[in-house]
């Protein structure tokens, strides 16, 4: 069965965006960007909430930007053909290799898990992850922790989640001080 992974950039105090909605503190350096490229290679389908989908829309046409470097072009080549499922109650259409779903996260994940495949079902967006976590659907939490305190905003982990025991699977420290933490849910 394919695993569901929740992975995002997060501040040291636990937020994916600051109180003003910005995440300018999480711009990846070359090593971290390369790490994200390696991570996306393991994904068969990416589930996104509306906000993350809208943020990632940039990449749908980024290959037309002549200033992109080799790594950015590699990301585009991997990201654009990747199937994406966007969960939103407000959007009426989506672009690229995405399809829109207005509800049924649990059913969608169960359907995707039953399909053949080796790659991960990646999950992005705090609200979507909170719904999946409440139903016990997340197999791994992957936090890319930036050395900054933003003081509030949207938390990486839902504040009302039940206790979940985790097993440390992997850590990696980048020269920029960013730390990747990968934990598997202990079942």
C-alpha positions as CSV (number, residue, x, y, z in Angstrom):
1,X,0.0,0.0,0.0
2,X,1.3,3.4,-0.9
3,X,2.2,5.7,2.0
4,X,0.8,9.2,2.6
5,X,3.5,11.7,3.5
6,X,3.0,15.3,4.8
7,X,6.0,17.5,4.0
8,X,6.4,21.3,4.2
9,X,8.8,24.0,5.1
10,X,8.3,25.1,8.7
11,X,9.7,27.7,11.1
12,X,11.4,26.6,14.2
13,X,8.4,27.7,16.2
14,X,6.2,25.5,14.1
15,X,4.5,27.6,11.4
16,X,4.3,27.2,7.6
17,X,3.5,30.8,7.1
18,X,3.9,33.8,9.5
19,X,1.1,35.9,11.0
20,X,1.0,38.1,8.0
21,X,0.7,35.2,5.6
22,X,4.2,35.4,4.3
23,X,6.7,32.6,3.9
24,X,9.6,34.6,2.5
25,X,11.8,33.2,5.2
26,X,11.5,29.7,3.6
27,X,13.2,30.4,0.3
28,X,15.4,27.3,-0.3
29,X,19.1,27.6,-1.0
30,X,20.7,25.5,-3.7
31,X,21.1,22.4,-1.4
32,X,17.6,22.5,0.0
33,X,16.1,23.0,-3.4
34,X,18.1,20.0,-4.7
35,X,16.7,18.1,-1.7
36,X,13.1,19.0,-2.7
37,X,13.9,17.8,-6.3
38,X,15.0,14.4,-4.9
39,X,11.9,14.2,-2.7
40,X,9.5,14.9,-5.6
41,X,11.0,12.0,-7.6
42,X,9.4,9.6,-5.0
43,X,5.9,10.9,-5.5
44,X,3.2,9.4,-7.7
45,X,0.5,12.0,-6.9
46,X,0.4,15.2,-4.9
47,X,-2.7,16.3,-2.9
48,X,-2.9,20.0,-2.3
49,X,-5.1,22.5,-0.5
50,X,-6.2,25.6,-2.4
51,X,-3.6,27.9,-0.9
52,X,-0.6,25.7,-1.7
53,X,-2.0,25.0,-5.2
54,X,-2.2,28.7,-5.9
55,X,1.3,29.2,-4.6
56,X,2.6,26.3,-6.8
57,X,0.8,27.6,-9.9
58,X,3.9,29.6,-10.7
59,X,5.7,26.5,-11.8
60,X,3.1,25.7,-14.5
61,X,4.5,28.3,-16.8
62,X,7.9,28.9,-15.2
63,X,9.7,27.0,-18.0
64,X,9.0,30.1,-20.1
65,X,11.2,32.2,-17.9
66,X,14.7,32.3,-19.5
67,X,16.3,33.1,-16.1
68,X,15.6,29.7,-14.6
69,X,18.7,27.8,-13.6
70,X,19.3,24.1,-14.3
71,X,17.8,22.9,-11.0
72,X,14.7,25.0,-11.4
73,X,14.2,23.6,-14.9
74,X,14.6,20.1,-13.5
75,X,12.0,20.9,-10.9
76,X,9.6,22.1,-13.6
77,X,10.2,18.9,-15.6
78,X,9.3,16.8,-12.6
79,X,6.5,18.9,-11.1
80,X,4.4,19.7,-14.2
81,X,3.6,16.2,-15.3
82,X,3.0,15.0,-11.8
83,X,-0.7,14.3,-11.2
84,X,-2.1,16.7,-8.6
85,X,-5.4,16.6,-6.8
86,X,-6.6,20.0,-5.5
87,X,-9.1,20.2,-2.7
88,X,-11.1,23.4,-2.7
89,X,-14.6,24.6,-2.0
90,X,-14.0,27.9,-3.8
91,X,-12.1,27.1,-7.0
92,X,-14.1,26.2,-10.1
93,X,-11.2,25.0,-12.2
94,X,-7.5,24.1,-12.0
95,X,-4.6,24.2,-14.5
96,X,-1.9,21.8,-15.6
97,X,-2.0,18.1,-14.7
98,X,-4.4,18.7,-11.8
99,X,-8.0,17.8,-11.0
100,X,-10.3,19.5,-8.6
101,X,-12.1,17.8,-5.8
102,X,-14.6,19.6,-3.5
103,X,-14.6,17.1,-0.7
104,X,-14.0,13.5,0.3
105,X,-10.3,13.6,1.4
106,X,-10.6,10.2,3.2
107,X,-12.3,8.6,0.2
108,X,-9.7,10.0,-2.2
109,X,-6.8,8.8,-0.2
110,X,-8.3,5.3,0.2
111,X,-9.0,5.2,-3.6
112,X,-5.4,6.3,-4.4
113,X,-4.0,3.8,-1.9
114,X,-5.9,1.0,-3.6
115,X,-4.4,1.8,-7.0
116,X,-1.2,0.1,-8.1
117,X,2.0,2.0,-7.7
118,X,5.1,2.3,-5.6
119,X,5.4,6.1,-5.3
120,X,4.1,8.2,-2.4
121,X,0.9,10.1,-2.0
122,X,2.3,13.4,-1.0
123,X,0.1,15.8,1.0
124,X,0.7,19.6,1.2
125,X,-1.1,22.3,3.0
126,X,-1.7,22.5,6.7
127,X,-5.5,22.4,6.6
128,X,-5.6,19.4,4.3
129,X,-3.0,17.7,6.5
130,X,-5.0,18.4,9.6
131,X,-8.0,16.6,8.0
132,X,-5.9,13.6,7.0
133,X,-4.2,13.5,10.4
134,X,-7.6,13.5,12.2
135,X,-8.5,10.4,10.2
136,X,-5.2,8.7,10.9
137,X,-4.2,8.7,7.2
138,X,-0.7,10.2,7.4
139,X,2.1,7.7,7.5
140,X,5.1,10.1,7.6
141,X,5.7,13.7,8.7
142,X,8.6,15.4,7.0
143,X,9.4,18.9,8.4
144,X,12.0,21.0,6.7
145,X,12.8,23.3,9.6
146,X,14.1,26.8,9.0
147,X,16.1,28.6,11.7
148,X,13.6,31.4,12.2
149,X,10.9,32.2,14.7
150,X,7.9,33.8,13.0
151,X,5.7,34.2,16.1
152,X,2.4,32.8,14.8
153,X,0.6,32.0,11.6
154,X,-0.6,28.7,10.2
155,X,0.9,25.8,12.2
156,X,2.5,22.8,10.6
157,X,0.8,20.5,13.1
158,X,-2.9,21.0,13.9
159,X,-3.3,22.2,17.5
160,X,-6.3,19.9,18.3
161,X,-4.7,16.7,17.1
162,X,-4.7,13.6,19.3
163,X,-1.5,12.1,20.5
164,X,0.5,10.4,17.7
165,X,3.7,8.5,18.5
166,X,6.4,8.8,15.9
167,X,9.6,7.0,15.0
168,X,12.6,9.1,13.8
169,X,13.5,7.8,10.3
170,X,16.0,10.4,9.1
171,X,17.6,13.7,9.8
172,X,19.7,15.9,7.6
173,X,21.3,19.3,8.4
174,X,22.1,21.7,5.5
175,X,24.9,24.2,5.6
176,X,22.3,27.0,5.8
177,X,21.1,25.7,9.2
178,X,17.9,24.2,7.7
179,X,17.2,20.8,9.2
180,X,15.1,18.0,7.6
181,X,13.2,15.8,10.1
182,X,11.5,12.7,8.8
183,X,9.2,10.7,11.2
184,X,7.1,7.7,10.6
185,X,3.9,7.2,12.5
186,X,4.3,4.3,15.0
187,X,1.4,1.9,14.4
